[in-house]
Amino acid sequence: MADIADNAGEIIERHLAHSLARHQLPVTVAGAMEIDCEECGTEIPKARRQAAPWATTCIDCQSIREARGRHVR
């Protein structure tokens, strides 16, 4: 029978795995970086992709997200 420490450890491991999976860089099947905004579908400018390779939205859509308070996917 598992004790409280074992249960806590399992919860922490699941939370960490989920967090890491959410924050991986977006990669296509071919291995190239995603270049289209996940909100509007337009191409994310090269300068933005270089400055923030983890970005999944264009600057306009990211501004709207931040204005709405939606910082997470």
C-alpha positions as CSV (number, residue, x, y, z in Angstrom):
1,M,0.0,0.0,0.0
2,A,1.3,3.4,-1.0
3,D,1.8,6.1,1.6
4,I,1.3,9.8,1.4
5,A,4.9,10.5,0.2
6,D,4.5,7.9,-2.6
7,N,1.3,9.5,-3.7
8,A,2.7,13.0,-3.6
9,G,5.7,11.8,-5.6
10,E,3.5,10.4,-8.3
11,I,1.5,13.6,-8.5
12,I,4.6,15.7,-8.8
13,E,6.0,13.4,-11.6
14,R,2.7,13.6,-13.6
15,H,2.6,17.3,-13.2
16,L,6.2,17.7,-14.3
17,A,5.7,15.5,-17.3
18,H,2.6,17.3,-18.3
19,S,4.3,20.7,-18.0
20,L,7.3,19.6,-20.0
21,A,5.1,18.2,-22.8
22,R,3.1,21.5,-23.0
23,H,6.3,23.6,-23.3
24,Q,8.1,21.7,-26.0
25,L,8.9,23.6,-29.1
26,P,6.3,23.1,-31.9
27,V,7.8,20.8,-34.5
28,T,6.2,19.4,-37.7
29,V,6.4,15.8,-38.7
30,A,9.2,16.6,-41.0
31,G,11.2,18.2,-38.2
32,A,10.9,21.7,-39.4
33,M,9.6,24.4,-37.1
34,E,5.9,25.4,-37.4
35,I,5.7,28.7,-39.3
36,D,2.0,29.4,-39.2
37,C,0.1,31.1,-36.4
38,E,-2.1,28.6,-34.6
39,E,-4.8,31.3,-34.2
40,C,-5.1,33.0,-37.6
41,G,-3.0,30.7,-39.8
42,T,-0.8,33.5,-41.2
43,E,2.9,33.0,-41.4
44,I,4.9,33.9,-38.3
45,P,7.6,36.4,-39.3
46,K,11.1,35.0,-39.5
47,A,12.4,37.7,-37.0
48,R,9.8,36.6,-34.4
49,R,10.6,32.9,-35.0
50,Q,14.3,33.7,-34.4
51,A,13.7,35.9,-31.4
52,A,11.1,33.5,-29.8
53,P,11.4,30.0,-31.4
54,W,8.7,28.7,-29.0
55,A,6.1,31.2,-30.3
56,T,3.1,29.5,-31.8
57,T,1.2,32.8,-32.7
58,C,2.0,35.9,-34.7
59,I,2.5,39.1,-32.8
60,D,-1.0,40.4,-33.5
61,C,-2.7,37.2,-32.1
62,Q,-0.3,37.1,-29.2
63,S,-1.2,40.7,-28.3
64,I,-4.9,39.8,-28.4
65,R,-4.2,36.8,-26.1
66,E,-2.4,38.9,-23.6
67,A,-5.1,41.6,-23.7
68,R,-7.6,38.9,-22.9
69,G,-5.4,37.4,-20.2
70,R,-5.1,34.1,-22.0
71,H,-1.4,33.4,-21.7
72,V,-1.6,29.7,-21.8
73,R,-2.6,27.4,-24.7
